Amino acid sequence: MLNQSKFILALTSGALLYLGWPPLPLVFLLFIGMVPMLIIHNQIKFEKNAHVKLLGWAYFSMLIFNTATTWWVWNASTSGCIMMLVLNSLIMALPFLLFSITHLNLPKTGYSSLVFYYIAMEYMHFNWPASWPWLTLGKGLAGYPALIQWYEYTGEMGGTLLILVMNVWIAKLVVKGRKKVAYLKPILTLIIISIVSIGLGNLAQIKLSYYKKNIPCVVSQPNIDPYTEKFEDGEKYITAEQQLQFGIDLALPLLDSTTQLLVFPETAITGWNHESRLNEMSLLQPLRALTDSTGLTILSGAETLNVYEDEKRPSITARYDSFSAAWWDSYNTALLIQNNRIDSIYHKSKLVPGVEKMPFEFLEKLSINLGGTSGSLGVSDRPINFIVNKDLKIAPLICYESIFGDYACEFVRDGANALALITNDGWWGNSPGYKQHLLFGAVRCIEMRKDMVRSANTGISAKINAMGVISNATQYRERTAFKCTISPNEIQTFYVQHGNLVGPFGTIIAVLFLLMTLYIKWFFRIKN
């Protein structure tokens, strides 16, 4: 294998990472997915321009991985998909460049540096304006919830740490030609972690058993095609009233006097819905009527907007309408409806870069200057939980927000005792995208030990329990509804209390590695 061409090795690395990624079942391949790249490094480490060469091969490998796992973004945006693949692959390759430089100057600890450079990259990808943490390595274990029960302590980046350490260990064994017995170390590590995970899962079940309150819910999946039926520019456009009625008609046979929560998906309510007039709109009257003196509460996605009287721009996301000479903000919104009125409003705050928001402020200004036809959606200034009754305080996560563990934790720290996810996975077509999104929701449930009720316009609607187990799963392109119960609890996991510790600590160590590398390069340059 050491004599194989670098092209084959880089291609193999990208292919192994893809084959180990959910929803495919070959998760163990993630533990060796980067080994071929480290073999390439061993082959070229003393060549001229070795650092740049390794960056090139890593970029090729990560482009294979990104394309094979997230090609489905093409269905929603061709240009956005190309930009995402090109830039994200480069970002994911940069740790290999830094590793190569560090290994040359700190050969005894160089392999360890890759672990921390990669963690720093992932942590940055959660927290900068163009964040796209869909391929955080820890999410790759999402298909096996029984083996990641320890995420309630580390969050998903604990999985990233495990995968990186295993790759480094195995690569060192391959490169240095160790005896087979040396492979017992990574094997025993995986066995121990699996046993610990099962034990933590059993302990969590004991804790959860003390919370016996069950909240009856109904989830509606109206299955409206987002390209042809949902919006006014679609060739088979269905009116907002008809769309909403589809969802209601599916749910009505399942509602009874015990049902406390009815959930509709993201943008179930479409159109120009002014937030100041929501309670007067005839469009929402059927929903309000269902909650009138019944004890039923409805959580639904909606398109909403605010119009301002300000002469100056009231927010960075506000757009100007020259016809009415007014500023306005558009939102991807979650509404809570109870007692025949709109009770609470939350605006999606983790927005998809390039689709729902311009990643950087100067692009916002540019979009307005070009005519105001594009720009970012408005957001809520903080997470807002929905209070359904005295027992249920639910976090209304909207689509993309469900891949941000630290952000979901903010809802739980504020008192959320269950999670709701409303989404419209139909944008991605019948692809791995909606299946990956479902499994990532299971990761959130484990991290926070909370039940989740999930309503997708299409895709997979489901209930996910606090152990990450999925039930009541619907089919793609199915117009349906189902009943389930969720059990709220007041558990505050270590991860909820302290957040993502792996990311910042790993970043600090990465910075120390980089400073040590630069110091040694500078020291020997001065000495010579």
C-alpha positions in Angstrom: 0.0 0.0 0.0 2.9 2.3 0.7 3.9 2.3 -2.9 0.5 3.0 -4.4 0.1 6.2 -6.4 -0.8 9.4 -4.5 -3.9 9.8 -6.6 -5.3 6.4 -5.6 -4.5 7.1 -2.0 -6.2 10.5 -2.0 -9.2 9.1 -3.8 -9.4 6.2 -1.3 -9.3 8.6 1.6 -12.3 10.6 0.2 -14.1 7.4 -0.6 -13.6 5.8 2.8 -14.9 9.0 4.6 -18.0 9.0 2.3 -18.7 5.3 2.7 -18.5 5.7 6.5 -20.9 8.6 6.5 -24.6 8.2 7.4 -27.0 7.0 6.2 -24.6 4.3 5.0 -24.0 1.7 7.7 -20.1 1.4 7.3 -19.3 3.8 10.2 -16.1 2.0 11.1 -14.5 3.3 7.9 -14.4 6.8 9.4 -11.7 5.5 11.8 -9.4 4.8 8.8 -10.6 7.4 6.4 -7.7 9.8 6.8 -5.0 7.1 7.0 -4.3 7.2 3.2 -3.7 10.9 3.4 -1.2 10.4 6.2 0.5 7.8 4.1 0.9 10.4 1.3 2.4 12.7 3.8 5.0 10.1 4.8 5.9 9.6 1.1 6.4 13.3 0.3 7.4 14.9 3.6 11.0 15.6 2.6 10.2 16.7 -1.0 10.4 20.2 -2.2 7.1 22.1 -1.6 5.9 19.1 0.4 3.4 21.3 2.4 1.7 22.6 -0.6 1.6 19.2 -2.3 -0.1 17.7 0.8 -2.6 20.5 0.8 -3.4 19.8 -2.8 -3.9 16.1 -2.2 -6.0 16.8 0.9 -8.1 19.2 -1.0 -8.8 16.6 -3.7 -9.7 14.0 -1.0 -12.0 16.4 0.8 -13.6 17.5 -2.4 -14.5 13.8 -3.0 -15.9 13.5 0.5 -17.9 16.7 0.3 -19.3 16.0 -3.2 -20.3 12.4 -2.4 -22.0 13.3 0.9 -23.6 16.7 0.1 -24.1 16.8 -3.7 -27.9 17.1 -3.0 -27.5 20.8 -2.2 -27.4 21.1 -6.0 -31.2 20.5 -6.0 -31.7 23.7 -4.1 -29.0 25.9 -5.6 -26.5 25.1 -8.3 -24.2 28.0 -7.7 -24.6 27.7 -3.9 -23.6 24.0 -4.2 -20.5 24.7 -6.3 -19.4 27.4 -3.9 -20.0 25.2 -0.9 -18.1 22.3 -2.3 -15.1 24.4 -3.4 -14.8 26.4 -0.2 -15.7 23.8 2.3 -13.3 21.3 0.8 -10.5 23.9 1.1 -11.3 24.7 4.7 -11.3 21.0 5.6 -7.9 20.5 3.9 -6.2 23.4 5.7 -5.5 21.3 8.9 -3.3 19.0 6.7 -1.2 21.9 5.6 -0.6 23.1 9.2 0.1 19.5 10.2 2.7 19.1 7.5 4.5 22.3 8.6 4.4 21.3 12.3 5.5 17.7 11.7 8.6 19.0 9.9 9.6 21.1 12.8 8.2 19.0 15.7 8.4 15.4 14.3 7.8 13.7 17.6 4.5 15.4 18.2 3.5 16.3 14.6 0.8 13.6 14.3 -0.9 14.9 17.4 -1.1 18.4 15.9 -3.4 17.2 13.1 -6.0 16.2 15.7 -6.0 19.7 17.2 -5.8 21.6 13.9 -8.8 19.7 12.6 -10.8 20.3 15.8 -9.9 24.0 15.6 -11.2 24.1 12.0 -14.5 22.4 13.0 -14.9 24.7 15.9 -14.4 27.8 13.7 -16.9 26.3 11.2 -19.6 26.4 14.0 -18.9 30.0 14.9 -18.0 32.2 11.8 -20.5 33.9 9.5 -20.2 31.4 6.7 -20.7 28.3 9.0 -21.4 25.0 7.4 -20.8 22.3 10.1 -22.8 19.6 8.3 -19.8 17.4 8.0 -18.4 17.7 11.5 -16.9 14.3 12.0 -18.7 13.6 15.2 -22.0 13.6 13.2 -20.7 10.6 11.3 -21.6 8.4 14.3 -25.2 9.5 14.3 -26.5 6.3 12.8 -25.5 4.3 15.9 -27.0 6.1 19.0 -26.2 3.2 21.4 -22.5 3.9 20.8 -22.6 7.7 21.3 -24.5 8.0 24.6 -21.4 9.8 26.0 -22.2 12.8 23.8 -24.2 14.0 26.8 -20.8 15.0 28.2 -18.7 15.9 25.1 -21.2 16.8 22.4 -20.6 15.7 18.9 -17.1 17.1 18.8 -16.2 14.3 21.3 -16.9 12.0 18.3 -14.6 14.1 16.1 -11.8 13.7 18.7 -12.3 9.9 18.8 -12.3 9.6 15.0 -9.2 11.7 14.6 -7.2 9.9 17.3 -8.1 6.6 15.8 -6.9 7.7 12.4 -3.7 9.0 13.7 -3.0 5.9 15.8 -3.7 3.5 12.9 -1.7 5.7 10.4 1.4 5.6 12.7 1.1 1.8 12.9 0.9 1.5 9.1 3.7 4.0 8.4 6.1 2.6 11.0 5.3 -1.0 10.1 4.4 -2.1 13.7 3.5 -5.7 14.5 -0.1 -6.8 14.4 -0.3 -6.9 18.2 0.1 -3.1 18.2 -3.4 -2.8 16.6 -4.9 -4.0 19.9 -4.7 -0.4 21.3 -7.2 1.2 18.9 -9.4 -1.9 19.0 -9.5 -2.0 22.8 -10.2 1.7 22.9 -13.3 1.3 20.7 -14.4 -1.7 22.8 -14.0 0.3 26.1 -15.8 3.3 24.7 -18.7 1.1 23.5 -19.1 -0.5 26.9 -19.0 2.9 28.6 -21.6 4.2 26.2 -23.9 1.4 26.9 -23.5 1.9 30.6 -24.2 5.6 30.3 -27.2 4.9 28.2 -28.6 2.6 31.0 -27.9 5.2 33.6 -29.7 7.8 31.5 -32.7 5.6 31.2 -32.9 5.3 34.9 -32.8 9.1 35.3 -35.4 9.5 32.6 -37.7 7.0 34.3 -38.4 9.4 37.1 -40.1 11.7 34.6 -43.4 10.0 33.9 -45.5 12.9 32.4 -46.5 12.1 28.8 -47.7 14.8 26.4 -50.0 13.6 23.6 -49.0 15.1 20.2 -50.1 15.0 16.6 -47.6 15.7 13.8 -48.7 16.7 10.3 -46.7 16.1 7.1 -48.6 17.9 4.3 -46.1 17.0 1.6 -46.2 20.2 -0.5 -43.6 20.3 -3.3 -41.4 23.4 -2.5 -40.5 23.9 -6.2 -43.8 23.5 -7.9 -46.6 23.9 -5.3 -45.6 25.8 -2.2 -44.7 29.2 -3.5 -46.4 31.6 -5.9 -43.8 31.2 -8.6 -44.4 27.4 -8.8 -46.1 26.1 -11.9 -48.6 24.1 -9.8 -49.0 26.6 -7.0 -51.4 25.7 -4.3 -52.9 28.6 -2.4 -51.7 29.2 1.2 -55.3 28.4 2.4 -55.3 25.1 0.6 -51.9 24.1 1.8 -52.9 24.8 5.4 -56.1 22.9 5.0 -54.2 19.8 3.7 -52.2 19.8 7.0 -55.4 20.3 9.1 -57.3 17.6 7.3 -54.5 15.1 7.9 -54.5 15.9 11.6 -58.2 16.2 12.4 -58.9 12.4 12.5 -56.1 12.0 15.1 -57.1 14.8 17.4 -59.0 14.1 20.6 -59.6 15.7 23.9 -56.3 14.5 25.3 -54.1 16.0 22.5 -52.1 18.9 23.8 -49.7 19.7 20.9 -50.3 19.7 17.1 -47.1 20.4 15.0 -47.0 21.6 11.5 -43.7 22.0 9.5 -41.5 24.9 8.5 -43.3 27.5 6.3 -46.6 25.6 6.6 -48.1 29.1 6.5 -46.9 30.9 3.4 -47.4 34.4 2.1 -47.0 38.0 3.2 -48.0 37.6 6.8 -47.6 40.9 8.7 -46.8 40.1 12.3 -48.7 43.0 13.7 -51.9 41.6 12.1 -51.5 37.9 12.6 -54.5 37.6 15.0 -56.8 39.3 12.5 -55.8 37.3 9.4 -58.4 35.0 7.9 -55.7 32.6 6.8 -54.9 31.7 10.4 -58.5 31.5 11.6 -58.8 27.7 11.1 -55.8 27.2 13.3 -57.0 29.6 16.0 -60.4 28.0 16.0 -58.9 24.5 16.7 -57.4 26.0 19.9 -60.5 27.8 21.1 -61.5 26.3 24.4 -60.0 22.9 23.6 -56.7 22.8 25.4 -54.9 22.2 22.1 -51.8 24.2 21.3 -50.4 24.4 17.7 -46.8 24.9 16.7 -46.3 25.9 13.1 -43.8 27.3 10.7 -44.7 30.4 8.8 -43.4 33.1 6.5 -43.8 36.5 8.3 -42.6 40.1 7.9 -42.4 43.3 9.8 -42.8 46.7 8.2 -41.1 49.7 9.8 -42.0 53.4 9.8 -38.3 54.4 10.3 -36.7 56.6 7.7 -33.3 55.1 8.4 -32.5 51.4 8.0 -33.7 49.9 11.3 -31.6 46.7 11.1 -28.8 45.2 9.0 -31.2 42.7 7.5 -34.0 45.2 6.7 -34.8 45.8 3.0 -36.2 48.9 1.3 -39.4 48.8 -0.7 -39.3 51.8 -3.1 -43.0 51.5 -3.9 -44.2 52.0 -0.3 -41.1 53.9 0.8 -40.7 51.7 3.8 -38.2 49.3 5.3 -39.2 45.7 6.0 -37.7 42.5 7.5 -38.7 39.0 6.3 -38.5 36.0 8.7 -38.6 32.2 8.7 -40.8 31.9 11.8 -42.2 29.5 14.3 -45.6 30.4 15.8 -47.3 29.1 18.9 -51.1 29.3 18.7 -53.3 28.7 21.8 -56.5 30.0 23.2 -57.6 31.3 19.8 -54.6 33.6 19.4 -50.9 33.8 18.4 -49.2 33.4 21.7 -45.5 33.4 20.9 -43.2 34.1 17.9 -39.6 32.9 17.2 -37.5 33.8 14.2 -35.0 31.3 12.8 -31.6 32.6 13.9 -29.1 30.1 12.5 -29.5 30.8 8.8 -28.1 28.9 5.8 -25.2 31.0 4.3 -25.8 32.2 0.8 -29.4 31.1 0.9 -31.1 32.8 3.9 -28.3 35.2 4.8 -25.3 37.0 3.3 -22.3 35.7 5.3 -20.7 39.1 5.9 -22.1 42.6 6.6 -20.5 44.3 3.6 -22.5 41.8 1.4 -25.7 43.0 3.1 -25.0 46.5 2.1 -24.2 45.4 -1.4 -27.4 43.5 -1.8 -29.5 46.6 -0.9 -27.5 48.8 -3.3 -28.2 46.4 -6.1 -31.9 46.9 -5.7 -33.1 45.3 -2.5 -34.2 42.0 -4.2 -31.9 39.9 -2.1 -30.4 39.8 1.4 -30.7 38.1 4.7 -33.7 37.1 6.7 -34.2 38.7 10.1 -33.5 36.8 13.3 -34.6 36.7 16.9 -32.1 38.4 19.3 -32.2 35.3 21.6 -33.6 31.8 21.7 -37.3 31.8 22.6 -39.0 28.7 24.2 -42.7 28.0 23.7 -44.7 27.3 26.8 -47.5 24.8 25.9 -48.8 24.1 29.4 -47.5 23.9 32.9 -45.6 20.7 32.1 -44.2 21.5 28.6 -41.7 24.2 27.6 -40.5 23.3 24.1 -37.6 24.6 22.0 -38.9 25.5 18.4 -35.8 24.6 16.3 -36.2 25.5 12.6 -34.4 23.3 10.0 -30.7 24.2 9.8 -30.6 25.1 13.5 -30.8 21.5 14.5 -27.1 20.9 13.5 -25.8 23.4 16.0 -25.5 21.7 19.4 -24.4 24.7 21.4 -27.2 26.8 20.0 -29.8 24.1 20.9 -28.3 24.1 24.4 -29.2 27.7 24.9 -32.9 26.8 24.7 -32.4 24.0 27.3 -30.5 26.3 29.6 -33.5 28.7 29.4 -35.8 25.9 30.6 -36.8 23.9 27.5 -37.7 20.4 28.6 -38.4 19.0 25.1 -37.4 19.8 21.5 -39.5 20.4 18.4 -37.9 20.5 14.9 -39.9 21.9 12.0 -38.3 21.6 8.6 -38.9 21.4 4.9 -36.4 18.8 3.6 -38.2 18.6 0.2 -35.7 21.2 -1.2 -33.1 18.4 -1.4 -35.2 15.9 -3.3 -35.1 12.1 -2.7 -31.4 12.1 -1.6 -29.3 11.3 1.5 -29.8 14.9 2.7 -33.1 14.4 4.5 -31.9 11.1 6.0 -28.7 12.8 7.3 -30.8 15.6 8.8 -33.0 13.2 10.7 -30.0 11.4 12.2 -28.4 14.6 13.3 -31.6 15.4 15.3 -30.9 12.2 17.2 -27.5 13.6 18.2 -29.2 16.6 19.7 -31.5 14.5 21.7 -28.6 12.5 23.2 -26.6 15.6 24.0 -29.5 17.2 25.9 -31.4 14.1 27.0 -34.6 15.5 25.6 -37.4 14.1 23.4 -37.9 15.6 20.0 -41.0 15.8 17.9 -40.1 16.4 14.3 -42.4 17.7 11.6 -41.1 17.8 8.0 -43.1 19.2 5.1 -41.8 16.1 3.4 -38.8 14.0 4.2 -39.1 12.2 7.5 -41.4 13.3 10.3 -40.8 11.4 13.5 -40.4 11.3 17.2 -36.9 10.9 18.6 -36.5 10.0 22.3 -33.9 11.2 24.7 -31.7 8.2 23.9 -31.7 9.1 20.2 -34.1 6.3 19.2 -36.3 7.2 16.2 -39.9 6.1 16.1 -43.1 6.9 14.1 -40.9 7.7 11.1 -42.9 8.6 8.0 -42.0 8.0 4.4 -40.5 10.5 1.9 -43.2 12.1 -0.3 -46.0 10.8 1.9 -48.9 13.0 2.9 -49.7 11.8 6.4 -49.9 12.5 10.1 -49.3 10.5 13.2 -49.9 10.5 17.0 -47.1 10.2 19.5 -46.2 11.2 23.1 -43.2 13.1 24.3 -41.9 13.1 27.9 -40.6 16.4 29.1 -37.8 16.3 31.7 -35.7 18.8 33.6 -32.3 17.0 33.2 -29.4 19.3 32.6 -26.6 17.3 31.1 -22.9 18.1 31.5 -22.9 19.3 27.8 -25.9 21.5 28.4 -24.3 23.1 31.5 -20.8 23.6 30.1 -21.3 23.6 26.3 -18.7 22.4 23.8 -15.5 22.1 25.7 -13.7 20.0 23.1 -13.8 22.7 20.5 -12.3 25.6 22.5 -9.7 23.5 24.3 -8.7 21.8 21.1 -8.4 25.3 19.5 -6.1 26.5 22.3 -3.8 23.5 21.9 -3.8 24.0 18.1 -2.7 27.6 18.6 0.1 26.5 20.9 1.2 24.0 18.3 1.3 26.7 15.7 3.2 29.1 17.9 5.7 26.4 18.8 6.2 25.6 15.1 6.7 29.3 14.2 9.1 29.8 17.1 11.3 26.8 16.0 11.3 27.9 12.4 12.3 31.4 13.5 14.9 30.2 16.1 16.7 28.0 13.6 16.6 30.7 10.9 18.2 33.1 13.3 20.7 30.5 14.5 21.8 29.7 10.9 
